Amino acid sequence: MTRPMAICLWFDGAAEEAANFYAATFPDSRVDAVHRAPGDYPAGRKGDALTVDFTVCGTPFVGLNGGGGVAHGMAISFQIFTDTQAETDRLWNTIVGNGGKPSQCSWCTDRWGISWQIVPRALIAALSHPDPGARSRAFTAMMGMGNIDIAAIEAAVRGDAA
């Protein structure tokens, strides 16, 4: 192992399933290795996936099948930056449409309770606009959205009536 760090996500027996879902959903993503338990352990049996090394958008993760009772929360989320509405919609709909839950302002939660933010780069640009009025209008528009609508954000920046 040569990487200096990986993000470890705790699962209740679904680390391999989650890793496969993420690898199929996000670009530059893959399952790197599945490590099977050499013996029974409190959350599983010999031969079960104990840990899964996987990569999401080029970032290394480890999925640990540590058992139940440990919930994920919104205090940690993964931001995925998108360039187009089609890409934004595909990622949002894939997460939400496969047992996830929508939230507000680009946030959604997958079926394992992991929080994601599907953030168009156009939203970042709008919220960083040099005109404070444009920033404020974009922020107000965003606050009413779940999945971000790039055209509506750009219209807000321009000051076009909704």
C-alpha positions as a printed Julia matrix, in Angstrom:
162×3 Matrix{Float64}:
   0.0     0.0     0.0
   1.47    3.31   -1.04
  -1.38    5.75   -0.47
  -1.0     8.0     2.57
  -4.7     8.04    3.48
  -8.14    6.69    2.62
 -11.6     7.62    3.83
 -13.19    4.75    5.76
 -16.96    4.32    5.58
 -18.73    2.0     8.03
 -21.41   -0.32    6.65
 -23.67   -2.97    8.1
 -22.72   -5.76    5.69
 -23.17   -3.73    2.49
 -19.66   -2.39    1.82
 -19.18   -4.44   -1.34
 -22.65   -3.55   -2.68
 -22.07    0.15   -1.96
 -18.61    0.11   -3.58
 -20.05   -1.51   -6.71
 -22.85    1.09   -6.82
 -20.4     3.99   -6.48
 -18.08    2.5    -9.12
 -20.99    2.23  -11.56
 -22.31    5.72  -10.76
 -19.36    8.11  -10.62
 -16.62    8.77  -13.19
 -13.04    7.68  -12.42
 -14.41    5.14   -9.93
 -13.78    1.45   -9.4
 -13.65   -1.38   -6.87
  -9.97   -1.99   -6.19
 -10.05   -4.99   -3.84
 -12.38   -7.01   -1.64
 -10.8    -8.43    1.52
 -12.65  -11.42    2.94
 -12.74  -12.2     6.65
 -10.38  -15.03    7.54
 -12.73  -16.08   10.35
 -16.02  -15.23   12.0
 -16.25  -11.79   13.59
 -18.97   -9.95   15.53
 -20.59   -8.48   12.39
 -20.06  -11.38    9.98
 -18.79  -14.78    9.06
 -15.64  -16.22    7.59
 -15.55  -15.38    3.87
 -17.76  -12.28    4.13
 -16.39   -9.06    2.73
 -14.67   -7.47    5.73
 -13.23   -4.45    3.94
 -13.51   -3.18    0.38
 -10.97   -0.83   -1.18
 -12.61    1.38   -3.78
 -12.09    4.65   -5.59
 -14.72    7.34   -6.2
 -13.81   10.18   -8.55
 -10.14    9.36   -8.04
 -10.38    9.43   -4.22
  -9.53    6.26   -2.27
 -12.05    4.81    0.18
 -12.28    1.77    2.39
 -15.67    0.26    3.13
 -15.72   -1.57    6.47
 -18.47   -4.03    7.29
 -18.44   -3.17   10.97
 -22.03   -4.09   11.82
 -25.11   -2.16   12.77
 -25.62    0.65   15.21
 -23.32    3.21   13.59
 -25.21    5.79   11.54
 -23.81    8.16    8.95
 -24.78   11.81    9.24
 -24.81   15.0     7.23
 -21.85   16.37    9.19
 -19.71   14.63    6.59
 -20.69   14.65    2.94
 -18.98   14.13   -0.37
 -19.2    16.93   -2.93
 -19.23   15.88   -6.54
 -18.73   18.75   -8.99
 -20.54   18.62  -12.34
 -20.27   20.55  -15.59
 -23.71   20.07  -17.15
 -27.35   19.74  -16.16
 -27.41   16.25  -17.68
 -24.5    15.13  -15.49
 -26.05   16.79  -12.42
 -29.4    15.13  -13.06
 -27.88   11.71  -13.78
 -25.92   11.62  -10.53
 -28.75   13.07   -8.41
 -31.35   10.74   -9.93
 -29.11    7.68   -9.62
 -28.53    8.28   -5.91
 -32.1     9.28   -5.06
 -33.7     6.77   -7.44
 -31.88    3.8    -5.93
 -33.23    4.04   -2.4
 -31.73    7.42   -1.52
 -33.44   10.54   -0.25
 -33.45   14.06   -1.67
 -32.62   17.01    0.5
 -32.07   20.71   -0.07
 -29.39   22.8    -1.82
 -27.69   19.97   -3.79
 -27.72   17.46   -0.89
 -29.0    13.92   -1.11
 -28.43   10.76    0.88
 -27.85    7.34   -0.65
 -29.56    4.17    0.58
 -26.72    3.52    3.04
 -27.09    6.94    4.67
 -24.02    8.52    3.04
 -24.55   12.23    2.29
 -23.64   13.59   -1.14
 -23.73   17.05   -2.64
 -24.13   17.12   -6.41
 -22.8    20.6    -7.13
 -22.72   22.14  -10.6
 -19.65   24.3   -11.12
 -22.09   26.97  -12.34
 -23.46   27.17   -8.79
 -19.98   27.71   -7.35
 -19.38   30.45   -9.94
 -22.71   32.1    -9.12
 -22.05   32.06   -5.38
 -18.61   33.57   -6.06
 -19.89   36.24   -8.49
 -18.25   39.66   -8.04
 -21.68   41.36   -7.85
 -23.15   40.92   -4.33
 -26.67   41.19   -5.78
 -26.01   38.34   -8.2
 -24.56   36.22   -5.38
 -27.6    36.92   -3.22
 -30.08   36.07   -5.99
 -28.24   32.83   -6.77
 -28.2    31.92   -3.08
 -31.92   32.59   -2.75
 -32.66   30.48   -5.84
 -30.47   27.64   -4.54
 -32.24   27.6    -1.18
 -35.46   26.57   -2.89
 -33.9    23.68   -4.79
 -33.02   20.1    -4.08
 -31.36   19.05   -7.32
 -29.71   22.2    -8.66
 -31.22   23.7   -11.81
 -28.31   25.39  -13.6
 -30.53   27.47  -15.91
 -32.48   28.84  -12.93
 -29.23   29.7   -11.11
 -27.87   31.48  -14.2
 -31.19   33.35  -14.59
 -30.99   34.44  -10.95
 -27.46   35.75  -11.49
 -28.7    37.79  -14.47
 -31.64   39.05  -12.42
 -34.23   37.49  -14.71
 -37.62   37.06  -13.07
 -38.43   33.43  -12.28
